Amino acid sequence: MPEIRRLPEELVNRIAAGEVVERPASALKELTENAIDAGARSIAVRLASGGLDLIEVTDDGCGMSPAEIALALERHATSKLPDERIEQVATLGFRGEALPSIASVARLTIESRPGAGAEGWRRVVDHGAVTEDAPAALPPGTRIRVERLFGKVPARRKFLRTPRSEYAACLDVVRRLAMARPDIGFVLEHDGRKTLAVQAGEELAARVSRIVARELSEDGVVIDAQRENARLTGLAGLPTFNRGVADHQYLFVNGRPVKDRLLVGAVRGAYADMLARDRHAVLALFLDLPPEDVDVNVHPAKTEVRFRDPAFVRGFIVGALRQALEAAGQRSAQTPSASGMANWQVEPASATPKAPSLQALFAREHSMPQARVGESAAPWRGLERDLIEPSARVEARGETTDDGPTDFPLGAARAQIAQTYIVAEADDGLVIVDQHAAHERLVLERLRAAGAGDAVARSQALLMPEVVELDEPACDRLEERAEELAKLGLAIERFGPAAMLVRAVPSVLGRSNAEALVRDIADDLARHGDALLLGEKLDLVLATMACHGSVRAGRSLSVAEMNALLREMERTPRSGQCNHGRPTWVKLAHEDIEKLFGRK
């Protein structure tokens, strides 16, 4: 058996550095968090070569005396815990853990001055060895320099990425911490160029929109919810303001930036019926809980946390987000893009002019997701009778085309283009509506509202029950949810090991394809597995039903039917986007139209 021996202190620090200091961004995070914990009101960061050659963090916090500097460079020494109750930690970092670890793999210089009447001091540690300990001249606060990270550990240095990639990671760290503390000013300089500068004392929403995306101030909703001892604040983008990757989701717990799977899943659940599967919401959420309800020490870098009651946290986040998005009403990130407007302004040079495509109005920089498979199926017929008011149905028979009032938010219908888009005139501009996207949202909200009614009244029995063949796991998942599906009007039962029998479908869906509906629901349940709560799974089912039961593109509508659709949109929450995150309508203001013709 090999001999058991105690490792040298230098090697222990290098092993610890491997857990805490993975790359320059990891060291920068620890140093910046220390500056925040020191009570700084202004933090300046300088980087060279993405932090590979230099990381410098300067703050105007409380500073440290020479004895405190020496103690901070020892392992397991910290100013963050007033007693032994580690679960009560309310600060971001552990100074005694990060500094000796960084000093063991780089040249670390600490300069600090605790107050105006005190003396400044400098201590230099080069890869674990103290090389300088002397007075220093500097204003009150602390300045820490990290040079040649992993300079004497080539095995670690060669696994670092390019300076550009390392800088991107460092920028992300500073952005997250700057969002978490709008009361602190931050400046980031890279290779002599200032890349980020925010002033202290900003409002949270202003700081978030400044850092994440300026459009978020207009295309987002403010979150401020309270439940028991938990509070959720922040800024969440409208579903139509989305991205193809999830790197614009910033999550914080008690002021600490985290990348937690439970929180990410809660965000995905809240937007489940409003975004396509390959699109992601843009938001910054700040969750505040009592310290004893969250464990922040489950990860060395403290980027993951563990909640005492994860179901409560998830339900709280999902409910708060949905309530805020529903309160947004018909709002949508639907302003035509500059490229779309340019398509209207340029006259074709060819001999046969070609009209610009109306779809250009929907082309935003965060591109529109693709429609769900099956949206090009044969036109659905008959569902509009459930949508149109009785008076509108009478008017439809006469096919009246009177002007009608235009003082509604979405105006009065004037025409239908390509049997897909409704053109309406409002008092303040021209409104264009995607009839399928709009009706899909309306059907979903009707299905939700019908959830408290009588299932029998909402079910339409099939003349001949339909057999749907699936694999056995899919049948198992559907069988587990059969009772909940029956409450929604979809009656199914097991028909052998690998088949389901469909006896009834929701009456609101009309003549829908029962087989395609059941297959899509099975796919939704398989994709999200047990990660979603039952209510969220049922929302996915409703979204799938709505897609199958809505008016398709290519369906000719009368003027009365178009107006009925517009009025229903105005009464329906979240009608500004369909279930896949696409905008349901766009508006050309009078000023935009005047610009097209050179009047302005």
C-alpha positions in Angstrom: 0.0 0.0 0.0 1.4 3.5 -0.9 2.5 5.6 2.0 0.1 8.3 3.1 1.7 11.7 3.4 0.7 15.3 4.0 0.9 17.5 0.9 3.1 20.6 0.9 1.3 23.9 1.4 2.3 25.1 -2.0 0.8 22.0 -3.7 -2.3 22.3 -1.6 -2.8 25.9 -2.8 -2.3 24.9 -6.4 -4.9 22.1 -6.1 -7.3 24.6 -4.5 -6.6 27.0 -7.4 -7.7 24.3 -9.8 -11.1 24.4 -8.1 -11.5 28.2 -7.8 -9.3 29.6 -10.6 -10.1 27.8 -13.8 -9.4 30.8 -16.1 -8.9 34.6 -15.9 -12.6 35.1 -15.6 -12.6 33.0 -12.4 -9.9 35.1 -10.8 -11.6 38.3 -11.9 -14.9 37.1 -10.4 -13.3 36.5 -7.0 -11.5 39.8 -7.0 -14.5 41.8 -8.0 -16.8 40.1 -5.5 -14.2 40.9 -2.8 -14.4 44.6 -3.9 -18.2 44.6 -3.6 -18.0 43.0 -0.2 -15.6 45.7 0.9 -18.3 48.3 0.4 -17.0 49.8 -2.8 -19.0 52.4 -4.6 -16.8 52.4 -7.7 -14.9 49.5 -9.2 -12.4 49.8 -12.1 -11.1 46.7 -13.9 -8.1 46.6 -16.3 -7.3 43.6 -18.5 -4.5 42.8 -20.8 -4.7 40.0 -23.4 -8.0 38.9 -22.0 -6.7 38.6 -18.5 -3.9 36.2 -19.4 -1.2 38.8 -18.9 -2.9 41.2 -16.4 -6.0 41.5 -14.2 -6.2 44.6 -12.1 -9.2 45.5 -9.9 -9.3 48.8 -8.0 -12.0 49.8 -5.6 -12.8 52.5 -3.1 -13.9 50.2 -0.4 -12.9 49.9 3.3 -9.4 48.7 2.6 -7.1 46.5 4.7 -4.3 47.1 7.2 -0.9 45.4 6.7 -1.8 42.7 9.2 -5.2 42.0 7.4 -3.4 41.8 4.1 -1.1 39.1 5.4 -4.0 37.2 7.0 -6.1 37.4 3.8 -3.3 35.6 2.0 -3.6 32.6 4.3 -5.9 29.7 3.6 -9.2 29.5 5.4 -9.0 33.1 6.6 -12.1 35.3 5.8 -13.9 38.5 6.8 -17.2 37.2 5.4 -18.4 35.0 8.3 -19.0 36.7 11.7 -19.4 33.3 13.4 -19.4 29.6 12.5 -22.8 29.5 10.9 -21.8 29.0 7.3 -25.4 28.7 6.1 -25.9 32.4 7.1 -23.3 33.8 4.7 -24.7 36.9 3.2 -21.7 38.0 1.1 -20.4 37.0 -2.3 -16.9 35.5 -1.7 -14.4 34.1 0.7 -11.3 36.3 0.6 -9.1 33.8 2.4 -10.0 31.1 -0.2 -9.5 33.0 -3.4 -6.4 35.1 -2.7 -3.9 32.4 -1.7 -5.2 30.2 -4.5 -4.6 32.9 -7.1 -1.2 33.8 -5.6 -0.1 30.2 -5.9 -0.5 30.3 -9.8 0.4 33.9 -10.6 2.2 37.0 -9.5 -0.2 38.7 -7.1 0.2 42.3 -5.8 -2.1 43.7 -3.1 -2.1 47.4 -2.3 -4.5 48.6 0.2 -5.2 51.6 2.5 -8.0 51.4 5.1 -8.7 55.1 5.5 -7.6 58.7 4.9 -5.4 58.8 8.0 -3.9 55.3 7.6 -0.8 54.1 5.8 -1.0 52.2 2.6 0.7 48.9 2.2 1.9 46.6 -0.6 2.5 42.9 -0.5 3.7 40.9 -3.5 3.4 37.1 -3.8 5.0 35.4 -6.8 3.6 31.9 -7.3 3.4 31.3 -3.6 6.6 33.1 -2.5 6.4 36.6 -0.8 8.8 38.9 -2.7 7.9 42.3 -1.4 6.2 43.7 1.8 6.5 47.5 2.1 4.6 50.8 2.4 2.7 52.1 -0.7 1.1 55.3 -1.8 -2.5 55.1 -2.9 -5.9 56.6 -2.1 -8.2 54.8 0.4 -9.3 51.4 -1.0 -7.7 48.4 -2.5 -5.9 47.6 -5.8 -5.0 44.0 -6.7 -3.0 43.0 -9.7 -2.7 39.5 -11.1 0.0 39.0 -13.7 1.1 36.0 -15.8 -1.7 33.7 -14.6 -0.5 30.1 -14.8 2.9 31.5 -15.9 4.8 28.7 -14.1 2.1 26.1 -14.7 2.4 25.4 -18.5 0.2 22.4 -18.3 -2.7 24.7 -17.2 -1.7 27.6 -19.3 -1.9 25.7 -22.6 -5.5 24.7 -21.9 -6.6 28.4 -21.8 -8.3 29.8 -24.8 -7.4 32.7 -27.0 -7.2 36.2 -25.5 -10.4 37.1 -27.3 -12.3 34.2 -25.8 -10.9 34.8 -22.3 -11.9 38.5 -22.6 -15.5 37.5 -23.6 -15.7 35.4 -20.4 -14.3 38.3 -18.3 -16.7 40.7 -19.8 -19.6 38.4 -19.0 -18.5 38.3 -15.3 -18.3 42.1 -15.0 -21.7 42.5 -16.8 -23.4 40.1 -14.4 -21.9 41.7 -11.3 -22.8 45.2 -12.6 -26.4 44.1 -13.1 -26.5 42.7 -9.6 -25.4 46.0 -8.0 -26.8 49.0 -9.8 -25.7 51.1 -6.7 -22.1 50.6 -7.7 -20.3 52.1 -10.7 -18.2 49.8 -12.9 -15.5 50.5 -15.5 -13.9 47.8 -17.6 -10.8 48.5 -19.8 -9.2 46.0 -22.1 -5.9 46.6 -23.7 -6.2 50.3 -23.2 -9.8 50.5 -24.6 -12.8 51.2 -22.3 -15.5 48.6 -23.1 -17.9 49.1 -20.3 -18.8 52.0 -18.1 -21.9 52.4 -15.9 -22.6 55.0 -13.2 -23.5 54.3 -9.6 -27.1 54.8 -8.4 -29.0 53.7 -11.5 -32.4 52.1 -11.4 -32.4 48.3 -11.7 -34.4 48.3 -15.0 -32.2 51.0 -16.5 -29.0 49.2 -15.5 -30.2 45.9 -17.0 -31.4 47.4 -20.3 -28.2 49.3 -20.6 -26.1 46.2 -20.2 -28.2 43.4 -21.8 -30.0 45.2 -24.7 -31.3 48.7 -25.0 -34.4 47.4 -26.7 -35.3 45.6 -23.5 -36.6 48.8 -21.9 -39.4 49.0 -24.5 -39.8 45.3 -25.3 -39.7 44.0 -21.7 -41.9 44.0 -18.6 -40.8 44.9 -15.1 -41.0 42.0 -12.6 -41.7 42.7 -8.9 -43.5 39.9 -7.1 -43.6 38.8 -3.4 -44.6 35.5 -2.0 -44.1 34.7 1.7 -40.4 35.5 2.4 -39.4 35.3 -1.3 -39.2 38.3 -3.7 -38.5 38.3 -7.4 -37.5 41.5 -9.3 -36.0 42.2 -12.6 -36.8 42.7 -16.3 -38.1 40.1 -18.7 -38.4 40.4 -22.4 -41.6 39.9 -24.3 -41.8 36.5 -26.0 -41.4 38.2 -29.4 -38.1 39.6 -28.2 -36.1 36.5 -28.1 -32.7 35.0 -29.1 -31.5 31.7 -30.6 -29.2 31.0 -27.6 -29.8 31.3 -23.9 -26.8 33.5 -23.2 -29.0 36.5 -22.6 -30.6 35.0 -19.5 -29.1 36.4 -16.3 -30.2 34.9 -13.0 -29.3 36.0 -9.5 -30.0 34.6 -6.1 -29.5 37.0 -3.1 -27.4 39.2 -5.4 -25.1 36.3 -6.5 -24.9 35.5 -10.2 -25.8 31.8 -10.7 -26.3 29.4 -13.6 -28.8 27.0 -11.9 -30.7 24.3 -13.8 -33.8 24.7 -11.6 -34.0 28.5 -12.4 -33.3 27.9 -16.1 -36.1 25.3 -16.2 -38.5 27.7 -14.4 -37.9 30.3 -17.1 -38.4 27.8 -19.8 -41.6 26.7 -18.2 -42.9 30.2 -17.9 -42.4 30.9 -21.6 -43.4 27.3 -22.7 -46.5 28.3 -24.7 -45.1 31.5 -26.0 -41.8 30.6 -27.6 -40.6 28.1 -30.2 -38.5 25.3 -28.8 -35.3 26.7 -30.4 -35.8 30.2 -29.1 -34.9 31.6 -25.7 -36.2 34.5 -23.6 -34.1 37.6 -22.8 -34.3 38.5 -19.1 -32.5 39.3 -15.8 -34.2 38.0 -12.7 -33.2 38.7 -9.1 -34.5 36.2 -6.5 -34.1 37.1 -2.8 -34.6 34.5 -0.2 -33.8 34.1 3.5 -30.2 32.8 3.7 -31.3 29.6 5.5 -33.6 28.7 2.6 -30.7 28.5 0.1 -27.3 26.8 0.2 -24.7 28.7 -1.8 -21.8 26.4 -0.9 -22.6 23.4 -3.2 -20.1 24.6 -5.9 -16.5 25.9 -5.5 -17.2 28.9 -7.7 -20.7 29.3 -6.1 -22.4 29.4 -9.5 -24.9 26.7 -8.5 -27.2 26.8 -5.4 -29.5 24.4 -3.7 -32.9 25.4 -2.4 -34.7 24.0 0.6 -38.0 24.0 -1.2 -37.3 23.8 -5.0 -41.0 23.3 -5.9 -41.9 26.5 -4.2 -39.1 28.5 -5.9 -40.0 27.1 -9.3 -43.7 27.7 -9.0 -43.1 31.3 -7.7 -40.9 32.2 -10.7 -43.2 30.6 -13.2 -46.3 32.4 -11.7 -44.6 35.8 -11.4 -43.3 35.7 -15.0 -46.6 34.6 -16.4 -48.5 37.2 -14.5 -46.2 40.0 -15.6 -46.3 38.9 -19.3 -50.1 38.6 -19.1 -50.4 42.1 -17.7 -48.5 43.3 -20.8 -51.7 42.6 -22.7 -51.3 42.9 -26.5 -47.8 44.4 -26.3 -45.3 42.8 -28.8 -41.8 43.5 -29.9 -43.2 44.1 -33.4 -41.8 47.3 -34.7 -40.7 46.9 -38.3 -37.0 46.6 -38.7 -34.9 49.0 -40.7 -34.3 46.4 -43.4 -38.0 45.7 -43.6 -38.7 49.4 -44.0 -36.0 49.7 -46.7 -37.9 47.1 -48.7 -40.8 49.5 -49.0 -38.6 52.5 -49.8 -36.6 51.0 -52.7 -38.4 51.0 -56.1 -37.4 47.8 -58.1 -35.2 48.5 -61.1 -36.5 45.7 -63.3 -39.0 46.2 -66.0 -41.6 44.2 -64.2 -41.8 45.7 -60.7 -42.3 43.3 -57.9 -44.2 44.4 -54.8 -42.2 44.1 -51.6 -43.1 41.2 -49.4 -45.2 41.9 -46.3 -43.2 39.3 -44.5 -40.3 41.7 -44.5 -42.1 43.6 -41.8 -41.6 40.6 -39.4 -37.8 40.3 -40.0 -36.2 41.5 -36.8 -32.5 41.1 -35.9 -33.6 38.4 -33.4 -34.9 36.3 -36.3 -38.4 34.9 -36.3 -38.6 31.2 -35.4 -39.9 28.6 -37.9 -43.5 27.4 -37.7 -44.3 24.1 -36.1 -44.5 21.1 -38.4 -48.0 20.8 -39.8 -48.8 24.5 -40.1 -49.1 24.1 -43.9 -51.8 21.4 -43.6 -55.1 21.7 -45.4 -57.1 24.8 -44.4 -59.2 24.3 -41.3 -62.9 25.0 -41.7 -65.6 25.8 -39.2 -63.7 27.0 -36.1 -64.3 30.7 -36.7 -68.0 30.2 -35.8 -66.9 29.8 -32.2 -64.9 33.0 -32.4 -67.3 35.4 -34.1 -70.0 37.2 -32.1 -73.6 36.5 -33.2 -73.9 40.0 -34.6 -70.8 39.5 -36.6 -72.1 36.3 -38.1 -75.2 38.0 -39.3 -73.1 40.8 -40.8 -70.9 38.2 -42.5 -73.9 36.8 -44.5 -74.4 40.2 -46.1 -70.6 40.6 -46.6 -70.8 44.3 -45.6 -67.7 46.4 -46.3 -68.6 49.6 -44.5 -65.8 51.6 -43.1 -66.5 51.0 -39.5 -64.8 52.7 -36.5 -61.0 52.9 -36.5 -60.6 54.0 -32.9 -60.0 50.4 -31.7 -56.4 49.6 -30.7 -56.1 47.3 -33.7 -58.4 49.3 -35.9 -60.9 48.2 -38.5 -60.3 45.5 -41.1 -59.9 46.8 -44.7 -58.5 43.8 -46.6 -56.9 40.4 -46.5 -53.6 39.9 -48.3 -52.6 36.5 -49.7 -55.3 34.9 -47.5 -52.8 35.1 -44.7 -52.5 38.8 -43.5 -55.3 41.1 -42.3 -54.8 44.8 -43.1 -56.6 47.1 -40.7 -56.8 50.9 -40.4 -56.3 52.4 -36.9 -56.4 56.0 -35.9 -52.6 56.1 -35.4 -51.5 53.9 -38.4 -51.7 50.8 -40.4 -52.0 47.4 -38.6 -51.0 44.1 -40.3 -52.1 40.9 -38.5 -51.0 37.3 -39.1 -54.3 35.5 -38.9 -52.9 32.1 -38.0 -50.5 33.4 -35.4 -53.2 35.5 -33.8 -55.9 32.9 -33.8 -53.5 30.3 -32.4 -53.1 32.5 -29.3 -56.9 33.0 -29.0 -57.6 29.3 -29.2 -55.0 28.6 -26.5 -56.5 31.2 -24.1 -60.0 29.7 -24.8 -58.8 26.2 -24.0 -57.3 27.5 -20.8 -60.5 29.3 -19.9 -62.5 26.2 -20.6 -60.4 24.2 -18.1 -62.8 24.9 -15.3 -65.9 23.9 -17.2 -67.6 20.6 -18.0 -65.3 18.2 -19.9 -68.3 16.4 -21.5 -69.6 19.6 -22.9 -66.2 20.4 -24.3 -65.6 17.0 -25.9 -66.6 15.9 -29.3 -66.9 12.2 -29.6 -65.5 10.6 -32.7 -68.0 8.6 -34.8 -65.3 5.9 -35.2 -62.6 5.9 -32.5 -59.2 6.3 -34.0 -56.2 4.1 -33.2 -52.8 5.9 -33.0 -49.7 3.7 -33.0 -46.8 4.9 -30.9 -43.8 3.3 -29.2 -44.5 1.8 -25.8 -42.7 4.6 -23.7 -44.8 7.2 -25.5 -48.0 5.3 -24.7 -46.9 5.0 -21.1 -46.5 8.7 -20.8 -49.9 9.4 -22.4 -51.6 6.8 -20.2 -50.2 8.5 -17.1 -51.8 11.8 -18.2 -55.1 10.4 -19.5 -57.1 11.7 -16.7 -55.7 15.3 -17.0 -56.2 15.1 -20.8 -59.8 14.1 -20.3 -60.4 17.2 -18.3 -59.3 19.1 -21.4 -61.7 17.3 -23.6 -59.2 14.7 -25.1 -60.4 11.2 -24.3 -57.8 8.5 -24.9 -57.1 5.1 -23.5 -54.5 2.3 -23.9 -55.1 0.0 -26.9 -52.4 -2.6 -26.5 -48.7 -2.2 -25.7 -47.9 0.3 -28.5 -51.2 2.1 -29.4 -53.6 4.6 -28.0 -57.3 4.8 -28.8 -58.8 8.3 -29.3 -62.5 8.4 -28.5 -63.1 12.2 -28.3 -61.3 15.5 -29.0 -61.9 19.0 -27.6 -64.9 20.4 -29.4 -63.2 23.8 -29.8 -60.7 22.1 -32.2 -63.4 21.2 -34.7 -62.2 18.7 -37.4 -58.6 18.4 -36.2 -56.3 15.5 -37.1 -56.5 13.3 -34.0 -53.5 11.2 -34.8 -51.2 14.2 -35.4 -52.5 15.9 -32.2 -51.8 12.8 -30.0 -48.4 12.4 -31.6 -47.4 16.0 -30.9 -48.6 15.7 -27.3 -46.6 12.6 -26.8 -43.5 14.3 -28.2 -44.0 17.3 -25.8 -44.2 15.0 -22.8 -41.2 13.1 -23.9 -39.1 16.2 -24.6 -39.7 17.7 -21.2 -39.9 14.5 -19.2 -40.4 14.9 -15.4 -38.6 18.2 -15.3 -41.9 20.1 -15.6 -44.7 20.4 -13.1 -48.0 19.0 -14.0 -49.5 22.4 -14.7 -46.7 23.3 -17.1 -47.1 20.0 -18.9 -50.8 20.7 -19.4 -49.9 24.1 -20.8 -47.7 22.4 -23.4 -50.6 20.1 -24.3 -52.9 23.1 -24.6 -50.4 24.9 -26.9 -50.2 21.8 -29.1 -54.0 21.6 -29.3 -54.3 25.3 -30.1 -51.8 24.9 -33.0 -53.9 22.1 -34.5 -57.2 24.0 -34.0 -56.5 27.5 -35.3 -57.3 29.1 -38.6 -54.6 28.4 -41.1 -52.9 30.7 -43.5 -54.7 30.4 -46.8 -58.2 30.6 -45.3 -60.3 33.3 -46.8 -62.1 35.5 -44.2 -64.9 37.9 -44.6 -64.6 41.5 -43.3 -66.9 40.6 -40.4 -64.7 37.6 -39.5 -61.6 39.7 -39.7 -63.1 42.4 -37.4 -64.2 39.8 -35.0 -60.7 38.4 -34.8 -59.3 41.9 -34.1 -61.8 42.6 -31.3 -61.1 39.2 -29.7 -57.4 40.0 -29.8 -58.0 43.2 -28.0 -59.8 41.3 -25.2 -57.3 38.5 -24.9 -54.2 38.6 -22.7 -50.8 38.0 -24.4 -52.3 38.2 -27.9 -49.3 40.2 -29.1 -47.5 36.9 -29.8 -48.4 33.4 -30.9 -47.5 30.2 -29.0 -44.1 30.1 -30.7 -43.0 33.6 -29.9 -43.8 35.1 -33.3 -45.5 38.5 -33.4 -49.2 38.4 -34.3 -49.3 42.0 -35.5 -47.2 44.9 -36.6 -48.0 48.5 -37.0 -46.8 51.2 -39.4 -47.4 54.5 -37.7 -48.5 57.5 -39.8 -45.1 58.9 -39.4 -43.5 55.8 -40.9 -46.0 55.9 -43.8 -45.2 59.5 -44.5 -41.5 58.7 -44.5 -42.1 56.1 -47.2 -43.5 58.8 -49.5 -40.9 61.4 -48.6 -43.4 63.6 -46.7 -41.1 63.8 -43.7 
